[in-house]
Amino acid sequence: MIRLFKHYVPHTVLLLGLIDFALLFLAAEGGWLLRNWQVAGRIDPSPERVPQMLTFAVTLQLAMVGVGVYAIDALWSMRIAVARLVVSISLGVLLLSLIFFLVPTLTIWRSNLLYAMLLALCSLVTARLLLGKTFDGNAFKRRVLILGAGPRAARVETLARRNGASFMVVGYVAMNDGALAVQQAVNRARIANLSDHVVKLGASEVVLALEERRNALPLSDLLRIKTAGVNVNELSSFLERETGRVDLDSLNPSWLIFSDGFSAGRRISSASKRLFDILVSALILILTSPLILATAALVKLESKGPAFFRQRRVGLYGQPFDILKLRSMRQDAEVGGVAVWAQKDDPRVTRVGAIIRKLRIDELPQTWSVLKGEMSFVGPRPERPQFVSDLEARLPYYSERHMVKPGITGWAQINYPYGASIEDARHKLEYDLYYAKNYTPFLDLLILLQTVRVVLFPEGAR
């Protein structure tokens, strides 16, 4: 993987993204040339059209990221890939229409745009048909050697077998540090020189997955491996990179303290994020106020009680605040004010509530909290104080998620949509810690774009 702005991007995704961008640029130019040849009977390339071509390519590729064209399921399934390409190109053309209205000098005429759309779709699908086997193979996978053969090593073995894994395990070395869980492991005593063994296997990375590290680190072996030019990684760092979350099962406080992340130098990023929150939240409130009022009327007509409701949540540094939402449940959803986890197909949800939850319309009034500065567009979802007290007692490091401002959408929401139990909360905490540790404006942009996928394919809405 390549680390861009503190976020890990698989080599295959980066390469495919670059190929897609080139194809989109060429499709925009091809659409123009094809229409020009059809009308005037000549082909007339010109560098003056570069701004229009770039606008077409950038807009469509952003739509592709948002719809999930580069997600693992789309990379492994041609059916899903084609479906998402069609949706993303259609969405991208709608965005282009808005851009052309605001900036007429970037306009691509409708007939040219139609040809460009068709060329883009055909070329992108063809690229995936031709490159599919290459991406599925081991050509772009890192070769990893695991030091350890216990349950921790077995977790890496399971991870390597999943679709879209960016690495392959070339061997396991049992370090006599506990029970054997990986049967094919070679005992350290049978290896005369571990650094030579690593080189012979062609490993580019060694992952330390010992069950007991106290007085058990093979320092001399690790030093020779490192000086041989092979990267040495601790299991927690390796899992963070491969899964996009901070793994609580392998985590220890020293790794959290000494690892890269939680940078204090975020003043410029925080200021730009706050400026973005103010401008966009004000714009959304102005544009969606008719929709909010119409939905409020429907909520009021269907069931008794107020159309809006306030609910106390825990925000930055553990400070409480009230969020405003459109009511999607019955008025008596929580008898006596006792907090209850939301469930899949929750019977308390009204008919109107089910629709506005799927479309995320019930979340729109929360932009008022963003405008006031209590929330941001991107961050961990704020929980209710009753849940927070329970989760802090049962989940380690839960309070650390409150070191960043809560958000309407977040890294956990686009990666793990359900959150109706302690186990779900644990998984979402791992993603929230990853966000808090690796926050950059780039990651915020990525989350905002991929929120489009969650809205369009609302399998996780509750």
N, C-alpha and C positions, 0 to 999 in steps of 0.2 A: 504493500500500500504506500501511497504518497501522502505526506501530511501537508495540507493546504490550510494556512491560517489556523493551525492547531486542531484541524479536523482531518480524519483519515479518509482517503478516497482510494478505492481499489484501482490497480493499474488498468484493468479491463474497462472499467467505467470511464476513466480519464481518456483512454485511447479511443473508445467508442464515441465519447463526447466530441473529441477533436475531429474524428471522421465525419460525424453527423454535421458539425458546424461547416466543414468544407463542402459537404453535399448540399446543405441548405443554401449556402452562398452561391454555389454553381446552379442550383435549381432556380434561384431568383434571376440570375443572369440568363439562364436558358429559357425561362418563361418570356423574358423581354425579347430575346433574339428570335424565338420561335414566332411570336406575334408580329414582330417587325418584318420577318421574312414572309409571313402570310399576307400582310397588308401591302408592303412595299416591294417585296420580291428580293430583298437583300438582307445580309447580316451585317450589323453595324456595332461592333463592340466599342465601348467608350468608358474611360476611367471616371467620367462625371457621374456615373450611376453607382459608384461604390457606396455612398451613404445610404442609398435605398436598399442595396443588396445587404449591407451590414444590418440595417434595421430589420429586414425580413429574417435574416439568419438568427440574430440575437433574440428577437421576440418569440419566434417559434421554438428555439431551444429552451428558453425560460419556461414556455408552456409545457414542453416535454418533461422538464425536471419537475414541474408542479404536478403533472398528471401521474408521474411515476413510471415513465418510460425506462429509467435507469435503475428501477428497483429490481431486486433479485428475481422475483417471480416473472417479471417481464423479460429479463435476460435469459431465463431458462424455458419460457413458454412462448412459442411463435404466435399462438393464438392471442395471448394476453398482450404481447408486444404490438401486433397489428391493431388490435382494438384501441389500445392507448395511443398509438400513433395517429389514428384517425381522430380521436377525441382531442388530442393536443394540437394537431394542425388546425382543426376547426376552431378551437379556442384561441389559438394564435392569430388566426385571420380576424376574429372579432376584435382582438387587442390591436391588431394592425389598423383596423378601421378607425378605432379611437385615436391612434397615433396620427393617422393621415388627416383626421379632422382637426387635431390640435396643431399639427406641423405639416401644412400642405406641401412643403418642398420635399418631403420624404415619400410622397404618394407614389404608389405603383398602380397603374390603371387596372380596372377590374378584369379585363380580358387577360392582361399579363399576369395578374395575381392568380387567376384560375389555372393557367398553364403552370405557373410556379408551384402551386399547391400539388397538382398532380405529379409533376416531376419530383417534388420533394418526397411525397408518399412512396412513389415507386422506387426511388433511389435508396431511401432509408430501409424499406423492407428488403430490397435486394442485398444491401450491405449486411443485414442480419442473417440472411440466408447463406451468404458466402462466408461470413466470419463466425457463424454459430459454433461450428466444430472446433475452430481455433480457440475461442473463448472457453469452451467446455473442457478442453484438454489441460495439460500441465505446463504449457509453454510459459504462461504468465504467473504461475504459482511459485511462491518461495519454498525452498527446501529447508525443512525445520527438523532439528534433532532435539528430542526431549530428554532432559536429565531427570529421571524419576520414573517409577513404574507403579505408583499407587493410585488412589482415587483421583488425585489432581491430574495426573497424566492421562487417566482414562477420560476425563472431561475434555482434554485437548483432542483425544482420539475421536470422541463423538462429534466435536466441532469440525474436525477435518472431513467428516463424511457428509456434512450438510451441503445442499446445493448452494453454489456461489462461494464456497470457501476459497480464500485467496492464498492458501498455503497447502502443502502436502507434507506429511510426516515421513521422514526417511529412516527413522530409527528411534528406539527407546533404550535408555541405559538405566538399569536398576542400580540404585545407589545404596541399597541395603538400609533404607530409612523407614521401613514399615512393610505392611502387607502388600503382596504383589497383586495388582489389578490388571496389568497389561501383560498377557502371557508371552508375547513375542519379544519382550524386552531382553537385552543382553546384559548380563551382570558385569559391573565395572571391573571385577577381578579378572575377567577374561580378556580385557582390553589392555594391551601393553602401554600404548600411548594414546590418550583420549583425543588430543589435538590432531594427531595423524588420522585417527578414526573419523573425526568430523570432516577433515579435508577429503578423505577417500570417498565418503558418502556424498560429497558435493553439497553439504549443508551450508546455507548462507546465514543461518540463525540458530542459536542454541537457546532453548527456553528452560529455565530453572523451575521445575515442578516438584520440589521435594516436599515430603509430608512433614518433616521436622527439620527446621533450618538451624536451630540452636546448636552451635558447635558441630554442625554437619556440613557446612558449606565447603565444597572442594575448591578452595581458593587457588591452589597451584594449578589445577586443571583449568579453571575459569580464566586465570591469567594467561596461560599458554594459548587457549582458544581465542581470547580477545586479541592478543598480539599477533595471531595468525591471520587477522583481518576478518574474523567471523563475529557478527553481532551477537551479544549476550543479553538476554532479556529476562526479567522477572515475570512470573506467571500473571500477576495482576495487570501489569503494563501490556502484556501480550493479549489478554482477554479484553482489555479496554479497547485496544486497537481493532481487534477482530469482530467484536460484538457491538461497539458503539455505546457501551454502558460500563459503569464501574461495578465490577463483580463483588458482591458483598461476601460471598462464601470464601474467597481467597484474600480478602482485604485485611490489612493490618494498619494500625494508626501510623506507623513509621513510613509506610509507602505513601499514605495520603499526605503526610507532612513534607516529605522530601521530594516527591515527584513533581514534575512540571505541571503547573496549573494554579488556579485560584489567584491569578496575577493581580497585584494591587494597581498596576499601571493601566487603569481602564478609564481614566478621566475623560479623554477625548471620545472614546467609544461610548461611554455612558452619556456624555453630553449629546452626541449625535443621535443616540438611541432615544433620549428624552425629547429632542426636537422632532424626530420622526413620529413619536407617539402623539405629541401635541397636534401636529399638522394633520396626520392621518385620522386620528380619532375625531377631531373637529369636522373634517370633511365627511367621514362616515356618518356621524350624527346628523349632519345637514341633509345628506343624500338619502339616508334610510329612515328618516323621521316619518314619512308617509307610510312606509311598510310597517314600522313599529306600531304606529297608531292603529292601522288596519288590523294587524294581528292582535293587538290588545282588545279591540272590539270583538273579534271572533272568540278569544279566550273568555271574555265576559259573557258572551251569548251562550256558550256551551255549558259553563258551570258557574256556580255561585262563588263569590269571593272576588278579591281584587285581581286585576289583570297583571299587575306587577307585584313582585315581592322582594323584600330585602332579607339578606341572610348574612350573619356574621361569619367572617373568614379570617384566617391567620395570614398576615402578609410579611413584608420585609422585616428581618430581625425579630420575628415573632410578634409583631404588633398587630392587634385586631383591627379590622375595618369591615364595612358593610358593602356587599355587592348588590347590584340591582339586576334582576332578570325578569323576563316574561314568564308567567306561571305556566308550567306544562303538566302539573299534577293536580289532583283534587285538593280542595282546600283542607281536607282532613288527612292529608298524606302522612303527617307525623303527629300522632295523638300525644298530647301533652308536651309537644316540643322536643321529644326524644329523637335524636339523629338516627337515621336508618340508611344503610348503604343502598345505593341504586342498584337495580338488578336488570338483567336482560329480559325484555318483554315485561317490564314492571307493570303490574295491574293498576297501580296508582296513576299512571300516565293517561291523560285524556286523549281523545282522538285528534284534536287540534295540537295538543302537546306532542304527540308522536310525530306529526309532520314537522313542526318547527324544531324539534330536536334533531331530526335527520338532516334538515337544511341549516341547522345551527342559527336559526333566527332568534331563538330564545337567548342567545349569547349577546346579541347586538347592544342591549342596554348597558352591558359591562364596559362599553367604550367610554361611558361617563367616568368610571373609575380610572380608566387609562388617562383620560384628559386631566383628572384631578391629581394624577401622579401616584395613586395607591397601587396601580397595576401597570404592566406593560403589555404590549401585544404578544411578546414572546417571553416565556418563563415557566417555571413549575406551576401547575394548577393550584390555587389556594384551597386548602381544606378547612373544614369546620373545626372550631376549637375542641369539641368533644372527640372527634376523630384524631386530632393532632396529639392530644394528651395520651390517648391509647397507643397510637403508633410510635410516639417517642419512647414509650416504655417497652415496646415489643420489637422495635426495629433499630439496630445500631445506626448512628450517623443520620437519623432522620431530621434532626434539627438543623443540619448543615444545608438542607435544601432552602432554608429560609434566609440564607446569606445573599440571595439574589431576589430581585423583585418578582412577584408572581405574575403569570401571564394568562391571556385568553387561550392561546395555543402554546405548545411546547414540544420539546424533543420526545418526551414520554408519550404525548398525545398522538404523534404521527407514527410512533413505533410500537406502542402497546396500548391500544385504545380502551380496553376494558379496565375497570377499576372498582370492583364490587366486593373485595375481600382483603384480608390481611396479606395473603400471598400476592394478589394483584398489586397492592400498595407497595410490596417489597420490590417487585419487578419495576414498577414505575419509579420508585426511589432510585434504582440503579441508573436509569436514564436521566433522572433529574440531577443526580450527582455528576454525571458526565457533562451535562450542560453547564452546571455551576463551575465545574473545573476547567472546561474548555471554551467558555463563552467568547465569541468574537462576532462582529457584525456579519461576517460571512456565514456563520452558523445560523444567526437570526434570519438572514435572507433565505437560506436553505430551508429552514423550518416554515417560514411564511409561504414559500413556493409550494412545499409539499403538503401544506394544509389544504390546498386545492384538491389534492387526491382524496383526502379524508372527507371533504365536503361532497365531491362527486361520487365517491364510492363509500357511503357512510355505514360500513359494516361495524364500525366501532361506536356509533352514536348510542348514548343511553340517556 
